[in-house]
Amino acid sequence: MAASIPDDKLQEVRDRIDVVDLVGRYVGLRRSGKNYSACCPFHEEKTPSFYVNPERKSYKCFGCGVYGDGIDFVMRIEGKSFPEAARKLAELYGVLLPAAPGGERAAERSAERDEAYALCKAATEIYRETLLRRPEGAAGRVYQDHRRIDAEIAETFRLGYAPAPSEGGWDFLARGLAERRLSLDLADKLGLVARSERTGSLYDRFRGRLVFPIIQPGGSVVGFSARVLPEHASDGGAEREAPKYVNSPESLLYQKSKTLFGLHAASPAIRQKGRAILVEGNVDVLSMHQKGFSETIAPLGTALTAPQLKILSRFTDTVILCFDGDRAGRKAAREAIPLVLDAELDARIVLLGDGEDPDTVPAERLHGLFERPLSALEWLMHRMVAHGAADSPDLQVRALDALVPLLRKVQREAARDLYIDLAAKLLKIPQGRISSAVRGDRGDPRRSPPPSPSPMHAAAAQSSIAPLPRAQAELVMLLVDNPHLAGIAEKAGALTTLSDGRLRALAAAVVDAALRGESPGEGELLEVVDPREHRQLHERVFAGHYRDTELDVEAVLHELLAVTRRDQLRGAKAEIDRAMAEARARGDLDQLRALAQERIALRRQLEDFDLNPNPPSTHG
């Protein structure tokens, strides 16, 4: 049972889902035999490798390896939790679910949430209509033109305008909601309107402002962020100027620490491009989308938070920080970097000049900057050096104290070693001393990591938790389900592309048995790997996704081989980078030159491969 949804009801939801209808709401599907195909919404591709199977009520991408049922699809595409996705689909396909725990109170709260969504939807429509064509929205239209926000972007973000009192806007929204017979008491709770303490009458919270609806990935509006127009900044009186931005207060729909502005529009591009760009303000988001950076989002009226990054990690593993080039922007970047690393995301940064922001930098220059974003840790190190961190032992110690916790957050060992080498070079501190500090070999024991387990226990833990490389597991599953491909796989060198020893051993057993004309079962095949790995291999390799399929399995084999070969080349390049760092630290110039030549050759192979991976052009 998931979050108090009974198992029989979950099964009813799954049975009711029309997976072709569901997926077709997000991507354009075309019939392909008994299945439907499209370019994958979860990664960038030109040749469709994403398939929907109506009979099994499932989807699968043979390019990036994602697969699942309708509930899983909504979780991925909208970034929802399992209960949220299940309840959304239950409502969509007419399955009556029991209320969440809490009896009548929970049912009342659910009804209140529904009405709150209706209020936010109505407010969005009123503000949007005002900006588009009502006379009260004339100033908003002028401001939109002044900020060079085009009509398409304004529609995507559902921009609106809240009139000022001088434009008839003291209770403009309150009257509009009342005409629609919506609860003004609930509108007060949501912060759409407020009640005068003196007269008890209702007035609008947002007045004389361009209104940005806060939209969830699924399309629902949960609140608003509103920017005051310059001519209305002093509407609060000469003694107190109106704040530039006013956001909805926290409510049953909106929690600012868990919400990102623009995610509804950015999530498809974030998945496809494999990165998210984080800027400071709402207008920056619109400007970046308009300039071609549709993967851009922003926090809302607050510093970046861990919950926001947790949500973002459902869509990507790379975050590029692009804050204003002033002192406040640099401070925001310094504070964001540890949070991004804590979320196990790759932190990068694009540095703008003093007085610049994403709205003022020309598109052509922005594209140049984002082609090679700087590693955020590297940027921090260079800033430390620029502020004299290497000039004295005392400053070196302070810099090391600041860097070590950040270096410990870097998950990939090869990347961490490269950063340690760079820190040693820039700060003029011996590489071994930094490595020891990162490992916690010395220093304050309160700041050291917990003691390492014994080698035997460490090996067992690693064996039990090390995840299987996705594409490699898919390739072995394909061979398990289709042993007649063994000869083709062997000639194509499939085993040499498997860097994971567990999968390589299993694949070798499958190929050897098939070439001998034998058909061993799962239990016999699993004998070649550690028993502690059996459960993971059972779930990832013996799931039968390629058994009795309508797909052209030979074409799928070549697609997966293309992915594993690319991964193999990238892994080799990472190893060379690590060896070069070690040679540089030793001062071994001959070795460094030889490795540099190998790296150039590998880079060319990767470029050639990316241009022509030779994927099959069709599926069955």
PLY file of the C-alpha trace (Angstrom):
ply
format ascii 1.0
element vertex 620
property float x
property float y
property float z
element edge 619
property int vertex1
property int vertex2
end_header
0.00 0.00 0.00
1.41 3.43 -0.97
0.49 6.44 1.17
-2.83 4.85 2.24
-3.96 3.92 -1.28
-5.11 0.29 -1.04
-3.35 -2.18 -3.34
-6.60 -3.13 -5.08
-7.27 0.54 -5.86
-3.73 1.00 -7.18
-4.28 -1.96 -9.46
-7.58 -0.48 -10.62
-5.79 2.77 -11.48
-3.18 0.84 -13.48
-5.89 -1.16 -15.26
-7.88 1.98 -16.17
-4.93 3.92 -17.58
-4.94 4.27 -21.34
-1.17 4.56 -21.69
-1.33 5.77 -25.31
-3.77 8.52 -24.33
-1.70 9.43 -21.27
1.72 9.62 -22.95
0.14 11.28 -25.99
-0.82 14.23 -23.79
2.89 15.04 -23.46
4.55 13.79 -26.68
3.43 13.21 -30.27
3.05 9.45 -30.77
3.06 7.60 -34.10
1.90 4.04 -34.63
4.76 1.56 -35.09
3.34 -1.93 -35.57
1.46 -2.86 -32.42
3.27 -0.11 -30.51
3.58 3.67 -30.69
6.85 5.58 -30.98
8.20 9.09 -30.43
11.39 10.96 -29.68
12.04 10.43 -25.98
10.81 13.23 -23.68
13.54 12.35 -21.16
16.63 12.89 -23.31
17.57 14.71 -26.51
17.44 12.61 -29.68
16.61 12.97 -33.36
15.63 9.36 -34.16
12.66 8.00 -32.16
13.71 5.33 -29.66
10.83 5.79 -27.19
8.07 3.15 -27.45
4.67 2.78 -25.83
3.14 -0.69 -25.60
-0.66 -0.45 -25.16
-0.99 -4.17 -24.45
1.43 -4.09 -21.53
0.40 -0.54 -20.56
4.06 0.44 -20.42
6.67 2.64 -22.06
10.37 2.17 -22.72
13.19 4.23 -24.25
15.94 2.23 -25.91
18.19 5.28 -26.01
18.38 6.30 -22.34
16.90 3.12 -20.81
13.95 4.55 -18.86
10.86 2.36 -18.65
7.77 1.88 -16.53
3.99 2.10 -16.37
1.65 5.08 -16.50
2.18 6.05 -12.86
5.94 5.97 -13.33
5.61 8.10 -16.48
3.74 10.86 -14.63
6.29 10.72 -11.78
9.11 11.28 -14.27
7.51 13.84 -16.55
5.96 15.99 -13.79
8.43 15.31 -10.99
5.66 14.01 -8.72
5.89 11.53 -5.86
4.25 8.12 -6.26
1.09 9.01 -4.25
0.72 12.32 -6.11
0.99 10.63 -9.50
-1.39 7.80 -8.51
-4.04 10.22 -7.23
-3.76 12.41 -10.32
-4.28 9.40 -12.60
-7.13 8.08 -10.44
-8.93 11.39 -10.94
-8.12 11.43 -14.67
-9.41 7.91 -15.31
-12.35 7.91 -12.90
-11.13 5.73 -10.03
-12.61 6.77 -6.68
-9.88 6.61 -4.04
-10.39 6.76 -0.28
-9.48 10.07 1.32
-6.01 10.38 2.78
-5.69 9.51 6.51
-7.69 11.74 8.83
-11.29 10.89 8.07
-13.72 13.76 7.60
-11.07 16.40 8.27
-8.91 14.98 5.47
-11.88 14.96 3.10
-12.64 18.59 3.98
-9.01 19.53 3.40
-9.06 17.77 0.03
-12.17 19.72 -0.98
-10.53 22.93 0.22
-7.47 22.19 -1.92
-9.69 21.67 -4.96
-11.35 25.04 -4.36
-7.95 26.66 -3.79
-6.78 25.40 -7.17
-9.98 26.76 -8.72
-9.34 30.18 -7.13
-5.76 30.32 -8.42
-6.94 29.27 -11.88
-9.62 31.97 -11.89
-7.17 34.64 -10.68
-4.73 33.63 -13.44
-7.45 34.02 -16.06
-8.53 37.42 -14.72
-4.97 38.78 -14.60
-4.17 37.33 -18.04
-7.29 38.77 -19.65
-6.50 42.16 -18.11
-2.98 42.20 -19.54
-4.11 41.02 -22.96
-7.02 43.29 -23.72
-8.75 45.12 -20.85
-8.30 48.92 -20.56
-7.15 48.50 -16.93
-4.13 46.57 -18.27
-2.72 49.27 -20.58
0.20 50.06 -18.26
1.05 46.36 -18.04
1.19 46.08 -21.82
3.52 49.07 -22.03
5.78 47.53 -19.38
5.79 44.16 -21.17
6.96 45.90 -24.35
9.56 47.88 -22.38
11.02 44.63 -20.97
10.94 43.08 -24.46
8.84 40.10 -23.33
7.36 38.60 -26.49
3.79 37.31 -26.79
4.76 33.63 -27.00
6.78 33.72 -23.78
4.04 35.72 -22.04
1.54 33.02 -23.00
3.83 30.16 -21.89
4.22 31.76 -18.46
0.59 33.05 -18.39
1.67 36.58 -17.51
-1.01 38.90 -16.20
-1.53 42.35 -14.80
-3.04 43.49 -11.50
-4.34 47.08 -11.91
-3.30 49.83 -9.50
-5.94 51.69 -7.45
-5.70 54.59 -9.90
-6.66 52.09 -12.64
-9.66 50.74 -10.73
-7.64 48.04 -9.01
-8.30 48.47 -5.29
-10.64 45.45 -5.25
-10.45 44.48 -8.93
-9.64 40.79 -8.32
-11.98 40.49 -5.33
-14.90 41.59 -7.50
-13.89 39.20 -10.28
-13.73 36.22 -7.91
-17.06 37.16 -6.33
-18.69 37.25 -9.77
-17.52 33.65 -10.25
-19.07 32.70 -6.89
-15.73 31.62 -5.42
-14.91 31.78 -1.70
-13.39 35.13 -0.76
-12.53 33.79 2.71
-10.35 31.14 1.07
-8.95 33.78 -1.31
-7.90 35.68 1.84
-6.14 32.55 3.18
-4.30 32.15 -0.14
-3.15 35.78 -0.05
-5.04 36.80 -3.18
-7.01 39.39 -1.24
-6.80 40.89 2.25
-9.33 42.38 4.67
-9.05 45.94 5.91
-8.74 46.10 9.70
-10.47 49.48 9.71
-13.48 48.84 7.46
-13.55 45.05 7.12
-13.78 45.35 3.34
-11.67 43.25 0.98
-8.91 44.65 -1.21
-6.44 43.07 -3.66
-3.02 41.96 -2.44
-1.41 42.64 -5.84
-1.90 46.14 -7.25
-0.05 47.93 -10.05
2.03 44.83 -10.76
2.99 42.47 -13.56
1.81 39.08 -12.28
3.77 35.84 -12.73
1.69 32.73 -11.89
3.64 30.05 -10.03
2.88 26.94 -12.08
3.57 23.32 -11.16
5.03 20.94 -13.79
1.55 19.46 -14.20
0.11 22.87 -15.11
-1.72 23.82 -11.89
-1.22 27.33 -10.50
-0.35 27.35 -6.78
0.43 31.02 -6.17
1.73 34.25 -7.66
4.81 36.44 -7.78
4.21 40.06 -8.80
6.61 42.84 -9.82
5.63 46.44 -9.22
5.64 48.76 -12.22
8.05 51.70 -11.77
5.23 54.27 -11.93
3.41 52.50 -9.08
6.42 51.94 -6.81
5.40 54.84 -4.55
1.71 53.92 -4.32
2.25 52.96 -0.69
2.95 56.59 0.16
6.00 58.80 0.05
7.38 57.44 3.30
7.48 53.78 2.19
8.17 52.62 -1.32
6.44 49.41 -2.42
8.73 46.34 -2.54
9.84 45.37 -6.06
8.41 41.84 -5.74
5.53 40.54 -3.64
4.92 36.78 -3.52
1.97 34.73 -2.33
2.26 33.75 1.34
2.75 30.11 2.29
-0.53 28.24 1.93
-2.01 24.79 1.59
-0.88 24.90 -2.07
2.35 26.89 -2.00
5.60 26.42 -0.07
8.30 28.69 -1.45
11.21 26.52 -0.22
9.86 23.64 -2.33
8.91 25.58 -5.45
10.92 26.70 -8.47
9.69 29.40 -10.81
9.46 28.30 -14.44
9.82 24.55 -13.84
6.57 23.85 -15.71
8.06 25.34 -18.89
11.66 24.24 -18.30
11.31 20.58 -17.29
11.18 19.09 -20.84
14.32 21.01 -21.89
16.08 20.16 -18.61
15.57 16.46 -19.32
16.56 16.71 -22.96
19.65 18.89 -22.43
20.72 17.16 -19.24
21.14 20.40 -17.29
19.24 23.15 -15.49
20.22 26.82 -15.49
19.45 28.64 -12.25
19.05 32.43 -12.33
17.94 34.94 -9.71
14.66 36.49 -10.86
11.43 35.90 -12.73
12.22 38.31 -15.58
15.65 36.67 -15.93
13.87 33.34 -16.47
11.64 34.77 -19.20
14.58 36.50 -20.88
16.65 33.30 -20.88
13.78 31.27 -22.37
13.35 33.93 -25.03
17.07 33.70 -25.90
16.91 29.93 -26.36
17.78 28.71 -22.85
14.48 26.99 -22.13
16.05 24.93 -19.32
16.13 28.01 -17.04
14.42 28.30 -13.64
14.70 30.46 -10.49
14.00 30.25 -6.75
11.12 32.41 -5.54
11.90 35.33 -3.26
14.37 33.29 -1.24
17.84 31.82 -1.38
18.18 28.43 -3.02
17.06 25.59 -0.72
17.82 21.89 -0.35
14.17 20.89 -1.03
14.24 22.84 -4.31
17.38 20.99 -5.38
15.84 17.67 -4.38
12.96 18.39 -6.76
15.42 19.48 -9.45
17.41 16.24 -9.06
14.37 14.34 -10.39
15.02 16.00 -13.74
18.81 16.36 -14.08
22.19 15.84 -12.42
23.79 19.12 -13.57
22.99 22.65 -12.37
24.55 25.78 -13.88
24.41 28.85 -11.65
24.02 32.12 -13.56
23.62 34.96 -11.11
24.04 38.70 -11.54
27.61 39.96 -11.80
27.37 42.20 -8.71
28.51 41.48 -5.16
25.09 40.10 -4.17
25.13 37.72 -7.15
28.59 36.40 -6.29
27.52 35.93 -2.66
24.43 34.01 -3.81
26.63 31.76 -5.96
29.02 31.03 -3.06
26.09 30.09 -0.83
24.44 27.93 -3.49
27.47 25.79 -4.39
27.56 23.68 -1.16
23.81 23.04 -1.46
24.15 21.85 -5.05
27.01 19.52 -4.08
25.02 18.24 -1.07
22.26 17.27 -3.50
24.87 15.16 -5.37
24.52 17.39 -8.42
27.31 18.62 -10.69
27.68 22.34 -9.89
28.79 24.67 -12.69
28.79 28.43 -13.04
28.57 31.08 -15.73
30.05 34.32 -14.50
28.56 37.60 -15.72
30.36 40.93 -15.55
29.77 43.67 -12.98
26.38 45.25 -13.48
25.24 42.53 -15.88
22.32 40.15 -15.54
20.84 37.54 -17.92
18.30 40.08 -19.15
20.95 42.56 -20.34
23.56 40.22 -21.87
23.10 39.68 -25.65
21.94 36.20 -26.68
25.02 35.52 -28.83
27.38 36.19 -25.93
25.28 34.08 -23.56
25.46 31.12 -25.93
29.24 31.44 -25.96
29.39 31.52 -22.15
27.14 28.48 -21.76
29.12 26.36 -24.22
31.85 25.95 -21.59
30.50 26.68 -18.11
33.17 26.73 -15.42
33.20 24.14 -12.66
31.78 25.86 -9.57
34.55 24.46 -7.35
37.20 25.67 -9.77
35.61 29.14 -9.73
35.67 29.16 -5.92
39.35 28.18 -5.86
40.31 30.93 -8.29
38.38 33.47 -6.20
40.23 32.32 -3.08
43.57 32.83 -4.83
42.46 36.23 -6.12
41.81 37.20 -2.49
45.30 36.12 -1.41
44.54 32.61 -0.10
48.00 31.34 -1.12
49.94 34.32 0.26
50.58 33.07 3.79
50.33 29.84 5.84
47.46 31.29 7.87
45.45 32.11 4.74
46.29 28.72 3.24
44.89 26.99 6.33
41.69 29.07 6.16
41.27 28.26 2.48
41.82 24.56 3.14
39.26 24.61 5.97
36.72 26.09 3.55
37.53 23.73 0.68
37.78 20.35 2.41
34.04 20.03 3.25
33.21 20.90 -0.36
35.70 18.41 -1.80
34.18 15.69 0.39
30.82 16.34 -1.27
32.17 15.48 -4.77
30.79 12.00 -5.42
32.99 10.79 -8.29
36.45 9.80 -7.10
38.18 10.74 -10.37
36.64 14.23 -10.30
37.52 14.67 -6.62
41.16 13.75 -7.32
41.34 16.29 -10.15
39.97 19.02 -7.87
42.49 18.10 -5.18
45.30 18.42 -7.74
44.00 21.82 -8.82
43.68 23.02 -5.22
47.26 21.93 -4.52
48.52 23.87 -7.52
46.53 27.06 -6.88
46.92 27.22 -3.09
50.54 25.95 -3.09
49.69 23.20 -0.60
51.11 19.66 -1.02
48.61 17.41 -2.77
49.05 14.69 -0.14
48.11 17.06 2.67
44.85 18.01 0.94
44.07 14.35 0.19
44.63 13.44 3.84
42.37 16.25 5.02
39.61 15.18 2.62
39.91 11.57 3.80
39.90 12.74 7.41
43.25 11.11 8.19
44.19 13.91 10.58
42.84 17.05 12.16
39.82 17.60 14.33
38.13 14.19 14.75
34.75 15.91 15.07
35.08 17.00 11.44
36.38 13.70 10.14
34.21 11.20 8.32
33.15 8.10 10.28
35.75 5.29 10.49
35.98 3.11 7.40
34.72 -0.46 7.72
37.14 -3.36 7.43
38.17 -4.30 3.87
36.01 -7.41 3.98
32.92 -5.50 5.12
33.67 -2.65 2.74
33.82 -5.06 -0.18
30.56 -6.66 0.88
28.86 -3.29 1.23
30.16 -2.15 -2.15
29.08 -5.41 -3.74
25.58 -5.05 -2.33
25.02 -1.41 -3.16
27.01 -0.72 -6.33
24.37 0.10 -8.96
24.45 -1.57 -12.35
25.30 0.71 -15.29
21.96 1.28 -17.00
22.85 0.76 -20.67
25.05 -2.24 -19.89
22.28 -3.89 -17.87
19.86 -3.29 -20.76
22.30 -4.91 -23.19
22.67 -8.03 -21.05
18.88 -8.22 -20.54
18.46 -8.14 -24.32
20.86 -11.09 -24.68
19.19 -13.03 -21.86
15.78 -12.61 -23.52
17.08 -13.18 -27.07
19.99 -15.67 -26.98
19.85 -15.97 -30.79
21.63 -12.59 -30.84
24.72 -14.10 -29.17
26.67 -14.59 -32.40
25.98 -11.05 -33.61
26.88 -9.63 -30.19
30.16 -11.54 -30.08
31.20 -10.41 -33.57
30.31 -6.82 -32.67
32.56 -6.98 -29.58
29.69 -6.48 -27.15
31.54 -8.04 -24.20
34.44 -5.61 -24.56
32.05 -2.67 -24.02
30.92 -4.00 -20.62
33.07 -2.34 -17.97
30.99 -3.80 -15.11
32.53 -7.14 -14.12
29.24 -8.61 -12.90
27.47 -7.89 -16.17
30.46 -8.96 -18.27
30.59 -12.34 -16.50
26.85 -12.83 -16.91
26.92 -11.81 -20.59
29.83 -14.17 -21.25
27.85 -17.03 -19.70
24.82 -16.21 -21.86
26.86 -15.98 -25.07
28.88 -19.15 -24.36
25.74 -21.15 -23.59
23.92 -19.87 -26.68
26.83 -20.66 -28.99
26.88 -24.20 -27.56
23.15 -24.49 -28.21
22.28 -24.61 -24.52
19.48 -22.72 -22.73
20.41 -22.32 -19.06
17.84 -20.85 -16.67
18.21 -17.79 -14.47
19.51 -19.76 -11.49
22.26 -21.42 -13.50
23.36 -18.15 -15.11
23.49 -16.35 -11.77
26.00 -18.89 -10.46
28.78 -16.90 -12.18
28.29 -13.88 -9.87
28.34 -13.25 -6.12
25.06 -14.38 -4.48
24.73 -10.94 -2.89
24.22 -9.53 -6.39
21.40 -11.92 -7.33
18.49 -9.74 -6.26
19.69 -6.68 -8.16
20.47 -8.74 -11.27
17.10 -10.47 -11.04
15.34 -7.09 -11.06
17.51 -5.39 -13.69
18.51 -8.19 -16.07
15.89 -10.93 -15.79
12.77 -8.72 -15.95
11.88 -10.00 -19.44
11.30 -6.62 -21.09
12.70 -7.87 -24.42
10.93 -11.22 -24.40
8.25 -11.78 -27.07
8.51 -8.17 -28.21
7.37 -6.67 -31.50
10.58 -4.66 -31.67
13.45 -5.34 -34.04
15.76 -6.73 -31.35
18.82 -6.71 -33.61
18.30 -2.97 -34.17
17.94 -2.52 -30.41
21.21 -4.44 -29.92
23.08 -2.01 -32.16
21.48 0.98 -30.40
22.58 -0.28 -27.00
26.06 -1.08 -28.32
26.33 2.52 -29.52
25.52 3.74 -26.00
27.95 1.35 -24.25
30.73 2.19 -26.71
30.24 5.90 -26.10
30.36 5.29 -22.35
33.52 3.22 -22.86
35.23 6.09 -24.70
34.17 8.59 -22.04
35.48 6.32 -19.30
38.82 5.99 -21.07
39.02 9.77 -21.40
38.33 10.19 -17.66
41.14 7.73 -16.87
43.55 9.68 -19.07
42.52 12.92 -17.34
43.34 11.33 -14.00
46.69 10.01 -15.23
47.54 13.44 -16.63
46.80 15.04 -13.26
49.14 12.57 -11.55
51.87 13.14 -14.16
51.48 16.90 -13.76
51.82 16.60 -9.98
55.03 14.54 -10.43
56.41 16.96 -13.00
56.73 14.11 -15.54
56.58 16.13 -18.77
57.33 13.18 -21.09
54.43 11.17 -19.65
52.22 14.25 -19.78
52.95 14.81 -23.49
52.26 11.16 -24.32
48.98 11.22 -22.41
47.99 14.49 -24.07
48.35 12.83 -27.48
46.20 9.90 -26.32
43.60 12.34 -25.03
43.48 14.19 -28.35
43.00 10.90 -30.20
40.23 9.84 -27.81
38.51 13.19 -28.09
38.50 12.84 -31.88
37.04 9.35 -31.55
34.29 10.71 -29.34
33.55 13.56 -31.75
33.45 11.14 -34.68
31.26 8.77 -32.69
28.81 11.52 -31.73
28.56 12.54 -35.39
28.05 8.98 -36.61
27.26 6.34 -33.97
25.65 4.29 -36.78
22.35 3.56 -35.05
19.85 1.53 -37.01
17.39 3.74 -38.82
14.25 1.75 -38.10
12.62 -0.54 -35.58
10.24 -3.29 -36.30
0 1
1 2
2 3
3 4
4 5
5 6
6 7
7 8
8 9
9 10
10 11
11 12
12 13
13 14
14 15
15 16
16 17
17 18
18 19
19 20
20 21
21 22
22 23
23 24
24 25
25 26
26 27
27 28
28 29
29 30
30 31
31 32
32 33
33 34
34 35
35 36
36 37
37 38
38 39
39 40
40 41
41 42
42 43
43 44
44 45
45 46
46 47
47 48
48 49
49 50
50 51
51 52
52 53
53 54
54 55
55 56
56 57
57 58
58 59
59 60
60 61
61 62
62 63
63 64
64 65
65 66
66 67
67 68
68 69
69 70
70 71
71 72
72 73
73 74
74 75
75 76
76 77
77 78
78 79
79 80
80 81
81 82
82 83
83 84
84 85
85 86
86 87
87 88
88 89
89 90
90 91
91 92
92 93
93 94
94 95
95 96
96 97
97 98
98 99
99 100
100 101
101 102
102 103
103 104
104 105
105 106
106 107
107 108
108 109
109 110
110 111
111 112
112 113
113 114
114 115
115 116
116 117
117 118
118 119
119 120
120 121
121 122
122 123
123 124
124 125
125 126
126 127
127 128
128 129
129 130
130 131
131 132
132 133
133 134
134 135
135 136
136 137
137 138
138 139
139 140
140 141
141 142
142 143
143 144
144 145
145 146
146 147
147 148
148 149
149 150
150 151
151 152
152 153
153 154
154 155
155 156
156 157
157 158
158 159
159 160
160 161
161 162
162 163
163 164
164 165
165 166
166 167
167 168
168 169
169 170
170 171
171 172
172 173
173 174
174 175
175 176
176 177
177 178
178 179
179 180
180 181
181 182
182 183
183 184
184 185
185 186
186 187
187 188
188 189
189 190
190 191
191 192
192 193
193 194
194 195
195 196
196 197
197 198
198 199
199 200
200 201
201 202
202 203
203 204
204 205
205 206
206 207
207 208
208 209
209 210
210 211
211 212
212 213
213 214
214 215
215 216
216 217
217 218
218 219
219 220
220 221
221 222
222 223
223 224
224 225
225 226
226 227
227 228
228 229
229 230
230 231
231 232
232 233
233 234
234 235
235 236
236 237
237 238
238 239
239 240
240 241
241 242
242 243
243 244
244 245
245 246
246 247
247 248
248 249
249 250
250 251
251 252
252 253
253 254
254 255
255 256
256 257
257 258
258 259
259 260
260 261
261 262
262 263
263 264
264 265
265 266
266 267
267 268
268 269
269 270
270 271
271 272
272 273
273 274
274 275
275 276
276 277
277 278
278 279
279 280
280 281
281 282
282 283
283 284
284 285
285 286
286 287
287 288
288 289
289 290
290 291
291 292
292 293
293 294
294 295
295 296
296 297
297 298
298 299
299 300
300 301
301 302
302 303
303 304
304 305
305 306
306 307
307 308
308 309
309 310
310 311
311 312
312 313
313 314
314 315
315 316
316 317
317 318
318 319
319 320
320 321
321 322
322 323
323 324
324 325
325 326
326 327
327 328
328 329
329 330
330 331
331 332
332 333
333 334
334 335
335 336
336 337
337 338
338 339
339 340
340 341
341 342
342 343
343 344
344 345
345 346
346 347
347 348
348 349
349 350
350 351
351 352
352 353
353 354
354 355
355 356
356 357
357 358
358 359
359 360
360 361
361 362
362 363
363 364
364 365
365 366
366 367
367 368
368 369
369 370
370 371
371 372
372 373
373 374
374 375
375 376
376 377
377 378
378 379
379 380
380 381
381 382
382 383
383 384
384 385
385 386
386 387
387 388
388 389
389 390
390 391
391 392
392 393
393 394
394 395
395 396
396 397
397 398
398 399
399 400
400 401
401 402
402 403
403 404
404 405
405 406
406 407
407 408
408 409
409 410
410 411
411 412
412 413
413 414
414 415
415 416
416 417
417 418
418 419
419 420
420 421
421 422
422 423
423 424
424 425
425 426
426 427
427 428
428 429
429 430
430 431
431 432
432 433
433 434
434 435
435 436
436 437
437 438
438 439
439 440
440 441
441 442
442 443
443 444
444 445
445 446
446 447
447 448
448 449
449 450
450 451
451 452
452 453
453 454
454 455
455 456
456 457
457 458
458 459
459 460
460 461
461 462
462 463
463 464
464 465
465 466
466 467
467 468
468 469
469 470
470 471
471 472
472 473
473 474
474 475
475 476
476 477
477 478
478 479
479 480
480 481
481 482
482 483
483 484
484 485
485 486
486 487
487 488
488 489
489 490
490 491
491 492
492 493
493 494
494 495
495 496
496 497
497 498
498 499
499 500
500 501
501 502
502 503
503 504
504 505
505 506
506 507
507 508
508 509
509 510
510 511
511 512
512 513
513 514
514 515
515 516
516 517
517 518
518 519
519 520
520 521
521 522
522 523
523 524
524 525
525 526
526 527
527 528
528 529
529 530
530 531
531 532
532 533
533 534
534 535
535 536
536 537
537 538
538 539
539 540
540 541
541 542
542 543
543 544
544 545
545 546
546 547
547 548
548 549
549 550
550 551
551 552
552 553
553 554
554 555
555 556
556 557
557 558
558 559
559 560
560 561
561 562
562 563
563 564
564 565
565 566
566 567
567 568
568 569
569 570
570 571
571 572
572 573
573 574
574 575
575 576
576 577
577 578
578 579
579 580
580 581
581 582
582 583
583 584
584 585
585 586
586 587
587 588
588 589
589 590
590 591
591 592
592 593
593 594
594 595
595 596
596 597
597 598
598 599
599 600
600 601
601 602
602 603
603 604
604 605
605 606
606 607
607 608
608 609
609 610
610 611
611 612
612 613
613 614
614 615
615 616
616 617
617 618
618 619
